[in-house]
Amino acid sequence: MKKKLRVWYIDRVPCDKSTYISVNNVKEAILIIKALIERDLNDDRITDNAMGLQEYIDNEWSEYYDKDGRDIDEIMED
């Protein structure tokens, strides 16, 4: 069964409203996150943001961790 993944993004922390973008895999998530980071770096209105990757497990969304226990930030550092 294919994993359900989504990138979450908050463009003005501490705003409670998140934007969600469905992705097919971790590589696609990385591309989306990098594009969001690049957009934010070029937008003077964005002061603080937060983003990550979630996986749908047991009828709820939770943060994604790979088989080695790394979250998306740690995966992107490699």
mmCIF file as gemmi writes it, N, C-alpha and C atoms, coordinates in Angstrom:
data_model
loop_
_atom_site.group_PDB
_atom_site.id
_atom_site.type_symbol
_atom_site.label_atom_id
_atom_site.label_alt_id
_atom_site.label_comp_id
_atom_site.label_asym_id
_atom_site.label_entity_id
_atom_site.label_seq_id
_atom_site.pdbx_PDB_ins_code
_atom_site.Cartn_x
_atom_site.Cartn_y
_atom_site.Cartn_z
_atom_site.occupancy
_atom_site.B_iso_or_equiv
_atom_site.pdbx_formal_charge
_atom_site.auth_seq_id
_atom_site.auth_asym_id
_atom_site.pdbx_PDB_model_num
ATOM 1 N N . MET Axp A 1 ? 0.832 -1.192 0 1 0 ? 1 A 1
ATOM 2 C CA . MET Axp A 1 ? 0 0 0 1 0 ? 1 A 1
ATOM 3 C C . MET Axp A 1 ? 0.875 1.254 0 1 0 ? 1 A 1
ATOM 4 N N . LYS Axp A 2 ? 0.511 2.212 -0.825 1 0 ? 2 A 1
ATOM 5 C CA . LYS Axp A 2 ? 1.264 3.454 -0.948 1 0 ? 2 A 1
ATOM 6 C C . LYS Axp A 2 ? 1.05 4.343 0.27 1 0 ? 2 A 1
ATOM 7 N N . LYS Axp A 3 ? 2.127 4.922 0.786 1 0 ? 3 A 1
ATOM 8 C CA . LYS Axp A 3 ? 2.029 5.836 1.925 1 0 ? 3 A 1
ATOM 9 C C . LYS Axp A 3 ? 1.385 7.14 1.488 1 0 ? 3 A 1
ATOM 10 N N . LYS Axp A 4 ? 0.578 7.703 2.363 1 0 ? 4 A 1
ATOM 11 C CA . LYS Axp A 4 ? 0.02 9.024 2.133 1 0 ? 4 A 1
ATOM 12 C C . LYS Axp A 4 ? 0.927 10.022 2.839 1 0 ? 4 A 1
ATOM 13 N N . LEU Axp A 5 ? 1.459 10.968 2.068 1 0 ? 5 A 1
ATOM 14 C CA . LEU Axp A 5 ? 2.377 11.973 2.594 1 0 ? 5 A 1
ATOM 15 C C . LEU Axp A 5 ? 1.878 13.363 2.236 1 0 ? 5 A 1
ATOM 16 N N . ARG Axp A 6 ? 2.206 14.32 3.105 1 0 ? 6 A 1
ATOM 17 C CA . ARG Axp A 6 ? 1.905 15.715 2.786 1 0 ? 6 A 1
ATOM 18 C C . ARG Axp A 6 ? 2.926 16.628 3.455 1 0 ? 6 A 1
ATOM 19 N N . VAL Axp A 7 ? 3.258 17.683 2.753 1 0 ? 7 A 1
ATOM 20 C CA . VAL Axp A 7 ? 4.096 18.74 3.301 1 0 ? 7 A 1
ATOM 21 C C . VAL Axp A 7 ? 3.161 19.708 4.011 1 0 ? 7 A 1
ATOM 22 N N . TRP Axp A 8 ? 3.522 20.122 5.217 1 0 ? 8 A 1
ATOM 23 C CA . TRP Axp A 8 ? 2.768 21.164 5.907 1 0 ? 8 A 1
ATOM 24 C C . TRP Axp A 8 ? 3.636 22.408 5.968 1 0 ? 8 A 1
ATOM 25 N N . TYR Axp A 9 ? 2.957 23.553 5.924 1 0 ? 9 A 1
ATOM 26 C CA . TYR Axp A 9 ? 3.682 24.818 5.833 1 0 ? 9 A 1
ATOM 27 C C . TYR Axp A 9 ? 2.893 25.912 6.534 1 0 ? 9 A 1
ATOM 28 N N . ILE Axp A 10 ? 3.571 26.647 7.412 1 0 ? 10 A 1
ATOM 29 C CA . ILE Axp A 10 ? 2.994 27.822 8.069 1 0 ? 10 A 1
ATOM 30 C C . ILE Axp A 10 ? 3.889 29.002 7.694 1 0 ? 10 A 1
ATOM 31 N N . ASP Axp A 11 ? 3.319 29.997 7.012 1 0 ? 11 A 1
ATOM 32 C CA . ASP Axp A 11 ? 4.181 31.078 6.531 1 0 ? 11 A 1
ATOM 33 C C . ASP Axp A 11 ? 4.345 32.24 7.502 1 0 ? 11 A 1
ATOM 34 N N . ARG Axp A 12 ? 3.591 32.267 8.55 1 0 ? 12 A 1
ATOM 35 C CA . ARG Axp A 12 ? 3.775 33.315 9.558 1 0 ? 12 A 1
ATOM 36 C C . ARG Axp A 12 ? 3.531 32.734 10.948 1 0 ? 12 A 1
ATOM 37 N N . VAL Axp A 13 ? 4.555 32.143 11.523 1 0 ? 13 A 1
ATOM 38 C CA . VAL Axp A 13 ? 4.458 31.594 12.869 1 0 ? 13 A 1
ATOM 39 C C . VAL Axp A 13 ? 4.231 32.76 13.82 1 0 ? 13 A 1
ATOM 40 N N . PRO Axp A 14 ? 3.339 32.733 14.757 1 0 ? 14 A 1
ATOM 41 C CA . PRO Axp A 14 ? 2.612 31.608 15.312 1 0 ? 14 A 1
ATOM 42 C C . PRO Axp A 14 ? 1.213 31.393 14.723 1 0 ? 14 A 1
ATOM 43 N N . CYS Axp A 15 ? 0.972 31.797 13.519 1 0 ? 15 A 1
ATOM 44 C CA . CYS Axp A 15 ? -0.329 31.577 12.88 1 0 ? 15 A 1
ATOM 45 C C . CYS Axp A 15 ? -0.721 30.104 12.988 1 0 ? 15 A 1
ATOM 46 N N . ASP Axp A 16 ? -1.977 29.864 13.305 1 0 ? 16 A 1
ATOM 47 C CA . ASP Axp A 16 ? -2.446 28.488 13.478 1 0 ? 16 A 1
ATOM 48 C C . ASP Axp A 16 ? -2.865 27.836 12.166 1 0 ? 16 A 1
ATOM 49 N N . LYS Axp A 17 ? -2.882 28.59 11.076 1 0 ? 17 A 1
ATOM 50 C CA . LYS Axp A 17 ? -3.355 28.049 9.807 1 0 ? 17 A 1
ATOM 51 C C . LYS Axp A 17 ? -2.195 27.45 9.005 1 0 ? 17 A 1
ATOM 52 N N . SER Axp A 18 ? -2.297 26.17 8.734 1 0 ? 18 A 1
ATOM 53 C CA . SER Axp A 18 ? -1.285 25.482 7.934 1 0 ? 18 A 1
ATOM 54 C C . SER Axp A 18 ? -1.8 25.277 6.522 1 0 ? 18 A 1
ATOM 55 N N . THR Axp A 19 ? -0.877 25.263 5.596 1 0 ? 19 A 1
ATOM 56 C CA . THR Axp A 19 ? -1.159 24.872 4.226 1 0 ? 19 A 1
ATOM 57 C C . THR Axp A 19 ? -0.63 23.46 4.061 1 0 ? 19 A 1
ATOM 58 N N . TYR Axp A 20 ? -1.381 22.612 3.368 1 0 ? 20 A 1
ATOM 59 C CA . TYR Axp A 20 ? -0.964 21.23 3.156 1 0 ? 20 A 1
ATOM 60 C C . TYR Axp A 20 ? -0.846 20.953 1.664 1 0 ? 20 A 1
ATOM 61 N N . ILE Axp A 21 ? 0.233 20.283 1.286 1 0 ? 21 A 1
ATOM 62 C CA . ILE Axp A 21 ? 0.482 19.929 -0.107 1 0 ? 21 A 1
ATOM 63 C C . ILE Axp A 21 ? 0.74 18.432 -0.167 1 0 ? 21 A 1
ATOM 64 N N . SER Axp A 22 ? -0.133 17.704 -0.833 1 0 ? 22 A 1
ATOM 65 C CA . SER Axp A 22 ? 0.052 16.252 -0.982 1 0 ? 22 A 1
ATOM 66 C C . SER Axp A 22 ? 1.251 15.977 -1.883 1 0 ? 22 A 1
ATOM 67 N N . VAL Axp A 23 ? 2.046 14.991 -1.489 1 0 ? 23 A 1
ATOM 68 C CA . VAL Axp A 23 ? 3.201 14.585 -2.288 1 0 ? 23 A 1
ATOM 69 C C . VAL Axp A 23 ? 3.194 13.073 -2.439 1 0 ? 23 A 1
ATOM 70 N N . ASN Axp A 24 ? 3.868 12.602 -3.478 1 0 ? 24 A 1
ATOM 71 C CA . ASN Axp A 24 ? 3.9 11.169 -3.774 1 0 ? 24 A 1
ATOM 72 C C . ASN Axp A 24 ? 5.005 10.42 -3.048 1 0 ? 24 A 1
ATOM 73 N N . ASN Axp A 25 ? 6.07 11.141 -2.678 1 0 ? 25 A 1
ATOM 74 C CA . ASN Axp A 25 ? 7.211 10.484 -2.041 1 0 ? 25 A 1
ATOM 75 C C . ASN Axp A 25 ? 8.092 11.534 -1.366 1 0 ? 25 A 1
ATOM 76 N N . VAL Axp A 26 ? 9.113 11.074 -0.674 1 0 ? 26 A 1
ATOM 77 C CA . VAL Axp A 26 ? 10.002 11.973 0.074 1 0 ? 26 A 1
ATOM 78 C C . VAL Axp A 26 ? 10.783 12.886 -0.877 1 0 ? 26 A 1
ATOM 79 N N . LYS Axp A 27 ? 11.212 12.373 -2.022 1 0 ? 27 A 1
ATOM 80 C CA . LYS Axp A 27 ? 11.958 13.214 -2.974 1 0 ? 27 A 1
ATOM 81 C C . LYS Axp A 27 ? 11.11 14.392 -3.444 1 0 ? 27 A 1
ATOM 82 N N . GLU Axp A 28 ? 9.853 14.127 -3.72 1 0 ? 28 A 1
ATOM 83 C CA . GLU Axp A 28 ? 8.951 15.208 -4.132 1 0 ? 28 A 1
ATOM 84 C C . GLU Axp A 28 ? 8.752 16.196 -2.989 1 0 ? 28 A 1
ATOM 85 N N . ALA Axp A 29 ? 8.642 15.703 -1.769 1 0 ? 29 A 1
ATOM 86 C CA . ALA Axp A 29 ? 8.507 16.577 -0.606 1 0 ? 29 A 1
ATOM 87 C C . ALA Axp A 29 ? 9.704 17.508 -0.48 1 0 ? 29 A 1
ATOM 88 N N . ILE Axp A 30 ? 10.889 16.969 -0.688 1 0 ? 30 A 1
ATOM 89 C CA . ILE Axp A 30 ? 12.111 17.778 -0.6 1 0 ? 30 A 1
ATOM 90 C C . ILE Axp A 30 ? 12.089 18.88 -1.645 1 0 ? 30 A 1
ATOM 91 N N . LEU Axp A 31 ? 11.671 18.567 -2.863 1 0 ? 31 A 1
ATOM 92 C CA . LEU Axp A 31 ? 11.586 19.587 -3.913 1 0 ? 31 A 1
ATOM 93 C C . LEU Axp A 31 ? 10.608 20.696 -3.529 1 0 ? 31 A 1
ATOM 94 N N . ILE Axp A 32 ? 9.458 20.317 -2.982 1 0 ? 32 A 1
ATOM 95 C CA . ILE Axp A 32 ? 8.452 21.298 -2.559 1 0 ? 32 A 1
ATOM 96 C C . ILE Axp A 32 ? 8.998 22.164 -1.426 1 0 ? 32 A 1
ATOM 97 N N . ILE Axp A 33 ? 9.609 21.537 -0.438 1 0 ? 33 A 1
ATOM 98 C CA . ILE Axp A 33 ? 10.144 22.284 0.707 1 0 ? 33 A 1
ATOM 99 C C . ILE Axp A 33 ? 11.232 23.247 0.253 1 0 ? 33 A 1
ATOM 100 N N . LYS Axp A 34 ? 12.115 22.795 -0.621 1 0 ? 34 A 1
ATOM 101 C CA . LYS Axp A 34 ? 13.17 23.684 -1.136 1 0 ? 34 A 1
ATOM 102 C C . LYS Axp A 34 ? 12.572 24.859 -1.9 1 0 ? 34 A 1
ATOM 103 N N . ALA Axp A 35 ? 11.521 24.622 -2.676 1 0 ? 35 A 1
ATOM 104 C CA . ALA Axp A 35 ? 10.863 25.704 -3.415 1 0 ? 35 A 1
ATOM 105 C C . ALA Axp A 35 ? 10.223 26.698 -2.45 1 0 ? 35 A 1
ATOM 106 N N . LEU Axp A 36 ? 9.598 26.212 -1.379 1 0 ? 36 A 1
ATOM 107 C CA . LEU Axp A 36 ? 9.006 27.099 -0.383 1 0 ? 36 A 1
ATOM 108 C C . LEU Axp A 36 ? 10.077 27.927 0.323 1 0 ? 36 A 1
ATOM 109 N N . ILE Axp A 37 ? 11.177 27.301 0.656 1 0 ? 37 A 1
ATOM 110 C CA . ILE Axp A 37 ? 12.281 28.02 1.303 1 0 ? 37 A 1
ATOM 111 C C . ILE Axp A 37 ? 12.807 29.114 0.373 1 0 ? 37 A 1
ATOM 112 N N . GLU Axp A 38 ? 13.019 28.775 -0.88 1 0 ? 38 A 1
ATOM 113 C CA . GLU Axp A 38 ? 13.529 29.746 -1.859 1 0 ? 38 A 1
ATOM 114 C C . GLU Axp A 38 ? 12.549 30.915 -2.019 1 0 ? 38 A 1
ATOM 115 N N . ARG Axp A 39 ? 11.261 30.604 -2.104 1 0 ? 39 A 1
ATOM 116 C CA . ARG Axp A 39 ? 10.248 31.659 -2.218 1 0 ? 39 A 1
ATOM 117 C C . ARG Axp A 39 ? 10.29 32.571 -1 1 0 ? 39 A 1
ATOM 118 N N . ASP Axp A 40 ? 10.38 31.984 0.176 1 0 ? 40 A 1
ATOM 119 C CA . ASP Axp A 40 ? 10.407 32.783 1.4 1 0 ? 40 A 1
ATOM 120 C C . ASP Axp A 40 ? 11.652 33.665 1.476 1 0 ? 40 A 1
ATOM 121 N N . LEU Axp A 41 ? 12.767 33.159 1.019 1 0 ? 41 A 1
ATOM 122 C CA . LEU Axp A 41 ? 14.001 33.947 1.053 1 0 ? 41 A 1
ATOM 123 C C . LEU Axp A 41 ? 13.911 35.168 0.137 1 0 ? 41 A 1
ATOM 124 N N . ASN Axp A 42 ? 13.075 35.082 -0.892 1 0 ? 42 A 1
ATOM 125 C CA . ASN Axp A 42 ? 12.92 36.182 -1.843 1 0 ? 42 A 1
ATOM 126 C C . ASN Axp A 42 ? 11.705 37.055 -1.553 1 0 ? 42 A 1
ATOM 127 N N . ASP Axp A 43 ? 11.038 36.83 -0.433 1 0 ? 43 A 1
ATOM 128 C CA . ASP Axp A 43 ? 9.837 37.576 -0.075 1 0 ? 43 A 1
ATOM 129 C C . ASP Axp A 43 ? 10.088 38.306 1.245 1 0 ? 43 A 1
ATOM 130 N N . ASP Axp A 44 ? 10.228 39.612 1.178 1 0 ? 44 A 1
ATOM 131 C CA . ASP Axp A 44 ? 10.526 40.401 2.378 1 0 ? 44 A 1
ATOM 132 C C . ASP Axp A 44 ? 9.404 40.375 3.402 1 0 ? 44 A 1
ATOM 133 N N . ARG Axp A 45 ? 8.181 39.997 2.998 1 0 ? 45 A 1
ATOM 134 C CA . ARG Axp A 45 ? 7.049 39.979 3.926 1 0 ? 45 A 1
ATOM 135 C C . ARG Axp A 45 ? 7.098 38.782 4.864 1 0 ? 45 A 1
ATOM 136 N N . ILE Axp A 46 ? 7.78 37.722 4.476 1 0 ? 46 A 1
ATOM 137 C CA . ILE Axp A 46 ? 7.834 36.514 5.292 1 0 ? 46 A 1
ATOM 138 C C . ILE Axp A 46 ? 8.91 36.706 6.358 1 0 ? 46 A 1
ATOM 139 N N . THR Axp A 47 ? 8.502 36.607 7.614 1 0 ? 47 A 1
ATOM 140 C CA . THR Axp A 47 ? 9.46 36.79 8.697 1 0 ? 47 A 1
ATOM 141 C C . THR Axp A 47 ? 9.82 35.459 9.359 1 0 ? 47 A 1
ATOM 142 N N . ASP Axp A 48 ? 8.845 34.666 9.69 1 0 ? 48 A 1
ATOM 143 C CA . ASP Axp A 48 ? 9.076 33.361 10.31 1 0 ? 48 A 1
ATOM 144 C C . ASP Axp A 48 ? 8.174 32.349 9.629 1 0 ? 48 A 1
ATOM 145 N N . ASN Axp A 49 ? 8.708 31.178 9.399 1 0 ? 49 A 1
ATOM 146 C CA . ASN Axp A 49 ? 7.887 30.118 8.825 1 0 ? 49 A 1
ATOM 147 C C . ASN Axp A 49 ? 8.279 28.791 9.442 1 0 ? 49 A 1
ATOM 148 N N . ALA Axp A 50 ? 7.461 27.802 9.191 1 0 ? 50 A 1
ATOM 149 C CA . ALA Axp A 50 ? 7.743 26.449 9.659 1 0 ? 50 A 1
ATOM 150 C C . ALA Axp A 50 ? 7.179 25.486 8.624 1 0 ? 50 A 1
ATOM 151 N N . MET Axp A 51 ? 7.82 24.359 8.47 1 0 ? 51 A 1
ATOM 152 C CA . MET Axp A 51 ? 7.332 23.364 7.525 1 0 ? 51 A 1
ATOM 153 C C . MET Axp A 51 ? 7.873 22.006 7.902 1 0 ? 51 A 1
ATOM 154 N N . GLY Axp A 52 ? 7.244 20.985 7.354 1 0 ? 52 A 1
ATOM 155 C CA . GLY Axp A 52 ? 7.682 19.63 7.62 1 0 ? 52 A 1
ATOM 156 C C . GLY Axp A 52 ? 6.932 18.656 6.738 1 0 ? 52 A 1
ATOM 157 N N . LEU Axp A 53 ? 7.107 17.387 7.021 1 0 ? 53 A 1
ATOM 158 C CA . LEU Axp A 53 ? 6.481 16.326 6.247 1 0 ? 53 A 1
ATOM 159 C C . LEU Axp A 53 ? 5.705 15.425 7.198 1 0 ? 53 A 1
ATOM 160 N N . GLN Axp A 54 ? 4.487 15.121 6.815 1 0 ? 54 A 1
ATOM 161 C CA . GLN Axp A 54 ? 3.649 14.236 7.618 1 0 ? 54 A 1
ATOM 162 C C . GLN Axp A 54 ? 3.276 12.994 6.826 1 0 ? 54 A 1
ATOM 163 N N . GLU Axp A 55 ? 2.982 11.936 7.584 1 0 ? 55 A 1
ATOM 164 C CA . GLU Axp A 55 ? 2.571 10.653 7.021 1 0 ? 55 A 1
ATOM 165 C C . GLU Axp A 55 ? 1.254 10.25 7.688 1 0 ? 55 A 1
ATOM 166 N N . TYR Axp A 56 ? 0.357 9.671 6.906 1 0 ? 56 A 1
ATOM 167 C CA . TYR Axp A 56 ? -0.938 9.242 7.435 1 0 ? 56 A 1
ATOM 168 C C . TYR Axp A 56 ? -0.8 7.808 7.936 1 0 ? 56 A 1
ATOM 169 N N . ILE Axp A 57 ? -0.888 7.651 9.258 1 0 ? 57 A 1
ATOM 170 C CA . ILE Axp A 57 ? -0.735 6.345 9.899 1 0 ? 57 A 1
ATOM 171 C C . ILE Axp A 57 ? -1.857 6.172 10.912 1 0 ? 57 A 1
ATOM 172 N N . ASP Axp A 58 ? -2.495 5.022 10.875 1 0 ? 58 A 1
ATOM 173 C CA . ASP Axp A 58 ? -3.544 4.691 11.853 1 0 ? 58 A 1
ATOM 174 C C . ASP Axp A 58 ? -4.605 5.791 11.965 1 0 ? 58 A 1
ATOM 175 N N . ASN Axp A 59 ? -5.074 6.246 10.817 1 0 ? 59 A 1
ATOM 176 C CA . ASN Axp A 59 ? -6.16 7.232 10.736 1 0 ? 59 A 1
ATOM 177 C C . ASN Axp A 59 ? -5.824 8.603 11.306 1 0 ? 59 A 1
ATOM 178 N N . GLU Axp A 60 ? -4.543 8.959 11.33 1 0 ? 60 A 1
ATOM 179 C CA . GLU Axp A 60 ? -4.174 10.31 11.749 1 0 ? 60 A 1
ATOM 180 C C . GLU Axp A 60 ? -2.851 10.709 11.104 1 0 ? 60 A 1
ATOM 181 N N . TRP Axp A 61 ? -2.662 12.014 10.979 1 0 ? 61 A 1
ATOM 182 C CA . TRP Axp A 61 ? -1.423 12.55 10.426 1 0 ? 61 A 1
ATOM 183 C C . TRP Axp A 61 ? -0.396 12.714 11.543 1 0 ? 61 A 1
ATOM 184 N N . SER Axp A 62 ? 0.826 12.25 11.289 1 0 ? 62 A 1
ATOM 185 C CA . SER Axp A 62 ? 1.912 12.447 12.243 1 0 ? 62 A 1
ATOM 186 C C . SER Axp A 62 ? 3.194 12.737 11.466 1 0 ? 62 A 1
ATOM 187 N N . GLU Axp A 63 ? 4.164 13.293 12.167 1 0 ? 63 A 1
ATOM 188 C CA . GLU Axp A 63 ? 5.417 13.647 11.509 1 0 ? 63 A 1
ATOM 189 C C . GLU Axp A 63 ? 6.057 12.406 10.887 1 0 ? 63 A 1
ATOM 190 N N . TYR Axp A 64 ? 6.664 12.607 9.744 1 0 ? 64 A 1
ATOM 191 C CA . TYR Axp A 64 ? 7.305 11.518 9.009 1 0 ? 64 A 1
ATOM 192 C C . TYR Axp A 64 ? 8.701 11.258 9.568 1 0 ? 64 A 1
ATOM 193 N N . TYR Axp A 65 ? 9.022 9.986 9.732 1 0 ? 65 A 1
ATOM 194 C CA . TYR Axp A 65 ? 10.372 9.544 10.081 1 0 ? 65 A 1
ATOM 195 C C . TYR Axp A 65 ? 10.722 8.376 9.169 1 0 ? 65 A 1
ATOM 196 N N . ASP Axp A 66 ? 11.946 8.383 8.646 1 0 ? 66 A 1
ATOM 197 C CA . ASP Axp A 66 ? 12.347 7.271 7.784 1 0 ? 66 A 1
ATOM 198 C C . ASP Axp A 66 ? 12.724 6.054 8.631 1 0 ? 66 A 1
ATOM 199 N N . LYS Axp A 67 ? 13.174 4.991 7.967 1 0 ? 67 A 1
ATOM 200 C CA . LYS Axp A 67 ? 13.484 3.74 8.675 1 0 ? 67 A 1
ATOM 201 C C . LYS Axp A 67 ? 14.621 3.902 9.68 1 0 ? 67 A 1
ATOM 202 N N . ASP Axp A 68 ? 15.434 4.981 9.516 1 0 ? 68 A 1
ATOM 203 C CA . ASP Axp A 68 ? 16.528 5.247 10.451 1 0 ? 68 A 1
ATOM 204 C C . ASP Axp A 68 ? 16.14 6.232 11.55 1 0 ? 68 A 1
ATOM 205 N N . GLY Axp A 69 ? 14.856 6.626 11.572 1 0 ? 69 A 1
ATOM 206 C CA . GLY Axp A 69 ? 14.372 7.527 12.608 1 0 ? 69 A 1
ATOM 207 C C . GLY Axp A 69 ? 14.641 8.997 12.349 1 0 ? 69 A 1
ATOM 208 N N . ARG Axp A 70 ? 15.013 9.349 11.105 1 0 ? 70 A 1
ATOM 209 C CA . ARG Axp A 70 ? 15.31 10.748 10.771 1 0 ? 70 A 1
ATOM 210 C C . ARG Axp A 70 ? 14.046 11.451 10.28 1 0 ? 70 A 1
ATOM 211 N N . ASP Axp A 71 ? 13.864 12.707 10.718 1 0 ? 71 A 1
ATOM 212 C CA . ASP Axp A 71 ? 12.757 13.493 10.195 1 0 ? 71 A 1
ATOM 213 C C . ASP Axp A 71 ? 13.22 14.182 8.9 1 0 ? 71 A 1
ATOM 214 N N . ILE Axp A 72 ? 12.322 14.949 8.278 1 0 ? 72 A 1
ATOM 215 C CA . ILE Axp A 72 ? 12.635 15.535 6.975 1 0 ? 72 A 1
ATOM 216 C C . ILE Axp A 72 ? 13.804 16.51 7.062 1 0 ? 72 A 1
ATOM 217 N N . ASP Axp A 73 ? 13.95 17.234 8.177 1 0 ? 73 A 1
ATOM 218 C CA . ASP Axp A 73 ? 15.092 18.144 8.326 1 0 ? 73 A 1
ATOM 219 C C . ASP Axp A 73 ? 16.415 17.384 8.287 1 0 ? 73 A 1
ATOM 220 N N . GLU Axp A 74 ? 16.468 16.272 8.998 1 0 ? 74 A 1
ATOM 221 C CA . GLU Axp A 74 ? 17.7 15.475 9.027 1 0 ? 74 A 1
ATOM 222 C C . GLU Axp A 74 ? 17.958 14.828 7.668 1 0 ? 74 A 1
ATOM 223 N N . ILE Axp A 75 ? 16.915 14.396 6.999 1 0 ? 75 A 1
ATOM 224 C CA . ILE Axp A 75 ? 17.071 13.795 5.664 1 0 ? 75 A 1
ATOM 225 C C . ILE Axp A 75 ? 17.635 14.834 4.708 1 0 ? 75 A 1
ATOM 226 N N . MET Axp A 76 ? 17.123 16.053 4.776 1 0 ? 76 A 1
ATOM 227 C CA . MET Axp A 76 ? 17.577 17.099 3.853 1 0 ? 76 A 1
ATOM 228 C C . MET Axp A 76 ? 19.015 17.548 4.144 1 0 ? 76 A 1
ATOM 229 N N . GLU Axp A 77 ? 19.495 17.353 5.362 1 0 ? 77 A 1
ATOM 230 C CA . GLU Axp A 77 ? 20.877 17.718 5.687 1 0 ? 77 A 1
ATOM 231 C C . GLU Axp A 77 ? 21.879 16.806 4.987 1 0 ? 77 A 1
ATOM 232 N N . ASP Axp A 78 ? 21.47 15.595 4.692 1 0 ? 78 A 1
ATOM 233 C CA . ASP Axp A 78 ? 22.37 14.625 4.032 1 0 ? 78 A 1
ATOM 234 C C . ASP Axp A 78 ? 22.551 14.891 2.564 1 0 ? 78 A 1
